Amino acid sequence: MTKRFETITLKHSEMIEENGEFKQVFVNEQKLPATITNYSMHLGEKLGLIKSSNITDLADLDAVFRSALDPEANREEALKGVDTTKYLKVIYLSIMGVNPGLDLTYEQFTHLYHEDIPTTIETYGALVLATMPVDQNAFADAFKETTKKK
């Protein structure tokens, strides 16, 4: 079985003034592969970013998964328990797991990762699901449909 990788884009954010208005622009974009590995789980536990190196501790997206797989589910209710800090930690660790020589602290990562909440949840879900025997394409399609604004 081939390991599935996600592509994570890190970039610097700058504020510029244009016609009297401030505008955010991104520079120095860097694309990195990411996947959950034994090393990323070990590193997360060692750095105190996750409680244990048990993959099941990461899979707490039950409400979001149910919402994504069932279009009739209450989207707002499903997103109440979203812990974006935890998701960011796992995304960071997934980058470090396949790029162990990368000089990037978690704090630096949070300055360079600029995705919105639905994209962060989707990336986290894809990373966790890649460790489990689940049809990821069906989940991703259902999740995208669930997070569309009505």
Steps between C-alpha positions, in 0.01 A plus 500: 500500500635842404513769767282798417660842538334837539661817367524777757573855386691727735547868417587832655222754545557871448267794530528765230317824452335540165285804420458582869386144582698225667531173316655167599740347249692175519865456398765227512255214450638155581317173431585207727388137506328382816378172641473347845801279569638317800758776529236775495306325777819455705600864445153623597510310827860608570417870437179478702283590200295181531423292809611165363635339187179298458337588166151443642556803727502715187177370351251716690314628198191285555249787475676653200523159328130434562414845368713447190355158427139597576384815317196514729718539811514836678815672370516761776468235771776291340742792488448596869759252626766595247841539664704682237804520730515121517455478123782749441730295724430183302553680168832634630607157624401346166732742322783424742440125469612495137735799521698424819789730406271799447586790729144596600361542849129469575486875567660574162252262337203689648638823351531342155183287475213718380219263402141560609324279755318272250826437312683433827231249605505336158881469504497362855230250406690388191820453701326293767291304249817411305595285800168311490328274247236757389393624156664842521353629176144442620579675829668797330213546254239476776694736726535763225126481441429538873716807544353691205306806606128461448 
